[in-house]
Amino acid sequence: MKDYILITDNTCDLDDSYYSEHNIPVTVLPYSINDVVYGIDKSMSLPDFYNAMRDKIMPTTMACNPDSYSTTFEKYLCEGKDVIHLAFSSALSSSYGNAILAADELIEKYPDRQIKIIDSLCASCGEGLLLYRAVREMENGATFDELVNFIEDNKMKICHYFTVDDLNHLYRGGRVSKSTAVVGSIINIKPILHVDNEGHLIPVGNSRGRKKSLLTLVDYMEKITADYEGDNDVVMISHGDCEEDAKFVASEIKKRFGTKEVIISYVSQTIGAHAGPGVISIFFMGNHR
């Protein structure tokens, strides 16, 4: 029996069934709508969440606090297990820092245990793809140190590319200027963004029209993976309540690359609050981001 537990944040954007099947505890980053806090004791379905945004009801997101991390970590430390926590990008949330605070306090209480907090520098199913690959290593017998090294060695190979349907959400989050949002919306410009080596969301290009922007995502994948000698047997797509668009992108990826499996899931509320309905993201492996 392995002597450690792998934990992550719900910002991996994988289905709950995946975490249950592989015994991955998940810490939750809450959010609020109309002053009601959701995510821990109260829930809202993802379609309802995105419909609220379509109705101009804007959510507010929050980090997972140190006490929540401490409670989760200590449960397994008490069982004699070491803890590896794969955290949401530190560039996008203070959750990583809060997990560090919790770990620093707990290690004094449990000096014979190990707690490793890893900044994934990833978001959505980028973090999910890193987790997916880490779980395969863990289930193939990786030790605590081997798994930590695997995650650290591979996190900068996780490529994130995404586009949004409404620039105003990016403006609200400070990602584009007001003039860019207004003009871009008028002339139907769709930005292409990625997550850089520091875990920030960075614009890398523009496309005119929705379908062209979706195809451009796959164009970026083709460019980035041209010299990648590893495997992309699993590619992930996350979406903001636009599953048909996600299926279109998945079919294009399978057609161009012969990918065996494309996993499609919703963008969680924490990330969707800033990207909005209609966001489409693809995640794959490359030599660099």
C-alpha positions as CSV (number, residue, x, y, z in Angstrom):
1,M,0.0,0.0,0.0
2,K,1.4,3.4,-0.9
3,D,2.2,5.6,2.0
4,Y,1.0,8.9,0.5
5,I,-2.1,10.6,-0.9
6,L,-2.3,12.8,-4.0
7,I,-4.7,15.8,-3.5
8,T,-5.7,18.5,-5.9
9,D,-8.0,21.6,-6.3
10,N,-11.4,21.4,-8.1
11,T,-9.9,23.8,-10.7
12,C,-8.6,20.6,-12.5
13,D,-12.1,20.7,-14.1
14,L,-12.4,16.9,-14.3
15,D,-15.7,15.0,-13.7
16,D,-16.3,14.1,-10.1
17,S,-16.4,10.5,-11.1
18,Y,-12.7,10.6,-12.0
19,Y,-11.7,11.8,-8.5
20,S,-13.9,9.1,-6.9
21,E,-12.6,6.3,-9.1
22,H,-8.9,7.1,-8.4
23,N,-9.3,8.2,-4.8
24,I,-8.2,11.8,-5.3
25,P,-9.4,14.1,-2.5
26,V,-10.4,17.5,-3.9
27,T,-10.2,20.9,-2.2
28,V,-12.7,23.5,-3.3
29,L,-12.3,27.1,-4.3
30,P,-15.7,28.8,-3.5
31,Y,-17.5,31.4,-5.5
32,S,-20.5,33.7,-4.8
33,I,-23.5,34.9,-6.7
34,N,-25.8,37.6,-5.3
35,D,-23.9,37.3,-2.0
36,V,-24.6,33.6,-1.7
37,V,-21.5,31.4,-1.3
38,Y,-21.4,28.2,-3.4
39,G,-18.9,25.4,-3.7
40,I,-18.7,23.8,-0.3
41,D,-22.0,23.5,1.5
42,K,-24.2,24.8,-1.4
43,S,-24.0,23.9,-5.0
44,M,-25.2,25.3,-8.4
45,S,-25.2,23.3,-11.6
46,L,-22.8,24.4,-14.3
47,P,-25.5,25.1,-16.8
48,D,-27.3,27.2,-14.3
49,F,-24.1,29.0,-13.4
50,Y,-23.4,29.9,-17.1
51,N,-27.1,30.9,-17.6
52,A,-26.8,33.3,-14.7
53,M,-23.8,34.9,-16.4
54,R,-25.8,35.1,-19.6
55,D,-28.4,37.0,-17.6
56,K,-25.6,39.5,-16.5
57,I,-25.4,38.1,-13.0
58,M,-21.6,38.2,-12.4
59,P,-20.0,35.8,-9.9
60,T,-17.1,36.5,-7.5
61,T,-14.4,33.9,-6.9
62,M,-12.5,33.1,-3.8
63,A,-9.4,31.2,-2.9
64,C,-9.4,28.0,-0.8
65,N,-8.4,29.2,2.7
66,P,-5.6,27.8,4.9
67,D,-8.0,26.2,7.3
68,S,-9.7,24.2,4.6
69,Y,-6.4,23.0,3.4
70,S,-5.3,22.2,6.9
71,T,-8.4,20.1,7.6
72,T,-8.0,18.1,4.4
73,F,-4.3,17.5,4.8
74,E,-4.5,16.6,8.5
75,K,-7.0,13.9,7.8
76,Y,-4.4,11.9,5.9
77,L,-1.4,12.8,8.1
78,C,-3.4,11.3,11.0
79,E,-3.6,8.1,9.0
80,G,0.2,8.0,8.6
81,K,0.2,9.1,5.0
82,D,2.4,11.8,3.4
83,V,0.7,14.4,1.3
84,I,1.3,15.7,-2.2
85,H,-1.0,18.6,-3.2
86,L,-1.2,19.7,-6.8
87,A,-2.3,23.3,-6.6
88,F,-4.1,25.7,-9.0
89,S,-1.6,28.2,-10.6
90,S,-0.2,30.7,-8.1
91,A,-0.4,33.4,-10.8
92,L,-4.2,33.1,-10.9
93,S,-5.1,32.5,-7.2
94,S,-3.7,32.8,-3.7
95,S,-4.8,29.2,-3.0
96,Y,-1.3,27.9,-3.6
97,G,0.1,30.3,-1.0
98,N,-2.7,29.3,1.4
99,A,-1.8,25.6,1.0
100,I,1.8,26.4,1.8
101,L,0.7,28.2,5.0
102,A,-1.3,25.2,6.0
103,A,1.5,22.8,5.2
104,D,4.1,24.8,7.2
105,E,2.0,24.7,10.3
106,L,1.1,21.0,10.0
107,I,4.7,19.9,9.5
108,E,5.5,21.2,12.9
109,K,2.7,19.0,14.3
110,Y,3.7,16.0,12.2
111,P,7.5,16.1,11.9
112,D,7.7,12.5,10.7
113,R,5.5,13.1,7.7
114,Q,6.1,14.8,4.4
115,I,3.9,17.5,2.8
116,K,4.8,18.7,-0.7
117,I,2.7,21.5,-2.2
118,I,3.3,21.8,-6.0
119,D,2.4,24.9,-7.9
120,S,1.0,23.4,-11.1
121,L,1.2,26.8,-13.0
122,C,-1.8,25.3,-14.8
123,A,-5.5,26.0,-15.0
124,S,-8.6,24.1,-15.9
125,C,-7.9,20.8,-17.7
126,G,-4.3,21.8,-18.0
127,E,-4.1,21.1,-14.3
128,G,-6.4,18.2,-15.0
129,L,-4.1,16.7,-17.7
130,L,-1.1,17.0,-15.3
131,L,-3.1,15.3,-12.6
132,Y,-4.3,12.6,-15.1
133,R,-0.7,11.8,-16.0
134,A,0.4,11.9,-12.4
135,V,-2.3,9.5,-11.4
136,R,-1.1,7.0,-14.0
137,E,2.4,7.2,-12.6
138,M,1.1,6.8,-9.0
139,E,-1.0,3.8,-9.9
140,N,2.0,2.2,-11.7
141,G,3.9,2.3,-8.4
142,A,5.7,5.6,-8.3
143,T,7.1,6.5,-4.9
144,F,6.5,9.9,-3.2
145,D,9.7,11.4,-4.5
146,E,9.3,9.8,-7.9
147,L,5.8,11.3,-8.3
148,V,6.9,14.8,-7.1
149,N,9.8,14.7,-9.6
150,F,7.5,13.5,-12.4
151,I,5.0,16.4,-11.8
152,E,7.8,19.0,-11.6
153,D,9.4,17.6,-14.8
154,N,6.2,17.6,-16.8
155,K,4.2,20.7,-15.7
156,M,6.0,23.0,-18.2
157,K,5.1,20.6,-21.0
158,I,1.3,21.1,-20.4
159,C,0.1,23.4,-23.2
160,H,-3.1,25.5,-22.8
161,Y,-4.8,27.3,-25.6
162,F,-8.2,28.8,-25.4
163,T,-10.6,31.3,-26.9
164,V,-13.7,33.1,-25.6
165,D,-16.9,34.1,-27.1
166,D,-17.4,37.4,-25.3
167,L,-14.5,39.8,-24.7
168,N,-16.3,41.7,-22.0
169,H,-15.5,38.9,-19.5
170,L,-11.8,39.2,-20.2
171,Y,-12.1,43.0,-19.8
172,R,-13.9,42.6,-16.5
173,G,-11.0,40.4,-15.3
174,G,-8.4,42.9,-16.5
175,R,-7.1,40.7,-19.4
176,V,-8.0,43.1,-22.2
177,S,-8.7,46.8,-22.4
178,K,-12.2,48.3,-22.6
179,S,-11.5,49.6,-26.1
180,T,-10.3,46.1,-27.2
181,A,-13.4,44.6,-25.8
182,V,-15.8,47.1,-27.4
183,V,-14.1,47.1,-30.8
184,G,-13.5,43.4,-30.8
185,S,-17.1,42.7,-30.1
186,I,-18.3,44.9,-32.9
187,I,-16.1,43.3,-35.6
188,N,-16.5,39.8,-34.2
189,I,-12.8,39.3,-33.1
190,K,-12.1,36.3,-31.0
191,P,-8.9,36.3,-29.0
192,I,-6.6,33.3,-28.7
193,L,-4.8,33.0,-25.3
194,H,-2.5,30.6,-23.6
195,V,-1.1,30.0,-20.1
196,D,2.6,31.0,-20.1
197,N,5.5,29.6,-18.0
198,E,4.6,31.8,-15.1
199,G,1.0,30.5,-15.1
200,H,-0.5,33.8,-16.4
201,L,-3.2,34.1,-19.1
202,I,-1.5,35.7,-22.1
203,P,-3.1,36.8,-25.5
204,V,-1.2,35.2,-28.4
205,G,-3.4,36.1,-31.4
206,N,-6.9,36.8,-32.8
207,S,-9.3,35.2,-35.2
208,R,-12.4,36.7,-36.8
209,G,-15.5,34.6,-36.2
210,R,-16.3,31.7,-33.9
211,K,-15.5,28.7,-36.2
212,K,-12.2,30.2,-37.3
213,S,-11.2,30.7,-33.7
214,L,-11.9,27.1,-32.9
215,L,-9.9,25.9,-35.8
216,T,-7.0,28.2,-34.8
217,L,-6.8,26.5,-31.5
218,V,-6.0,23.2,-33.3
219,D,-3.6,25.1,-35.6
220,Y,-1.6,26.1,-32.5
221,M,-1.6,22.5,-31.3
222,E,-0.3,21.4,-34.7
223,K,2.5,24.0,-34.5
224,I,3.5,23.3,-30.9
225,T,3.5,19.5,-31.2
226,A,5.4,19.4,-34.6
227,D,8.7,18.6,-32.8
228,Y,7.2,16.8,-29.7
229,E,8.5,13.2,-29.5
230,G,6.3,12.2,-26.5
231,D,2.8,11.0,-26.7
232,N,-0.5,12.9,-26.9
233,D,-2.7,9.8,-26.5
234,V,-5.0,11.8,-24.3
235,V,-6.0,15.4,-25.1
236,M,-8.4,17.4,-23.0
237,I,-11.0,20.1,-23.9
238,S,-13.0,22.2,-21.4
239,H,-15.9,24.4,-22.3
240,G,-18.2,27.0,-20.9
241,D,-21.5,25.4,-21.6
242,C,-20.9,25.0,-25.3
243,E,-20.5,21.2,-25.7
244,E,-21.3,21.1,-29.4
245,D,-18.3,23.5,-30.1
246,A,-16.1,21.3,-27.9
247,K,-17.2,18.2,-29.9
248,F,-16.3,20.0,-33.1
249,V,-12.8,20.8,-31.8
250,A,-12.5,17.2,-30.6
251,S,-13.4,15.8,-34.1
252,E,-10.8,18.1,-35.7
253,I,-8.1,17.0,-33.2
254,K,-8.8,13.3,-33.9
255,K,-8.8,13.9,-37.7
256,R,-5.5,15.8,-37.7
257,F,-3.6,13.8,-35.1
258,G,-5.3,10.5,-34.7
259,T,-5.6,11.1,-31.0
260,K,-6.9,8.0,-29.2
261,E,-8.9,9.8,-26.5
262,V,-10.2,13.4,-26.2
263,I,-11.8,14.1,-22.8
264,I,-14.4,16.8,-22.7
265,S,-15.5,18.5,-19.6
266,Y,-17.0,21.8,-18.3
267,V,-14.9,24.7,-17.2
268,S,-15.5,25.1,-13.5
269,Q,-17.1,28.1,-11.9
270,T,-13.8,29.4,-10.6
271,I,-12.4,29.8,-14.1
272,G,-15.6,30.3,-15.9
273,A,-16.4,33.4,-13.8
274,H,-13.5,35.1,-15.6
275,A,-13.8,33.5,-19.1
276,G,-17.6,33.4,-19.5
277,P,-20.0,31.3,-21.4
278,G,-18.6,30.0,-24.7
279,V,-15.0,29.6,-23.6
280,I,-13.3,26.7,-25.3
281,S,-9.9,25.4,-24.2
282,I,-7.6,22.7,-25.4
283,F,-4.8,21.0,-23.4
284,F,-2.0,18.8,-24.8
285,M,1.7,17.9,-24.3
286,G,4.5,19.7,-26.0
287,N,8.2,20.4,-25.5
288,H,7.2,23.9,-24.3
289,R,4.1,25.9,-23.7
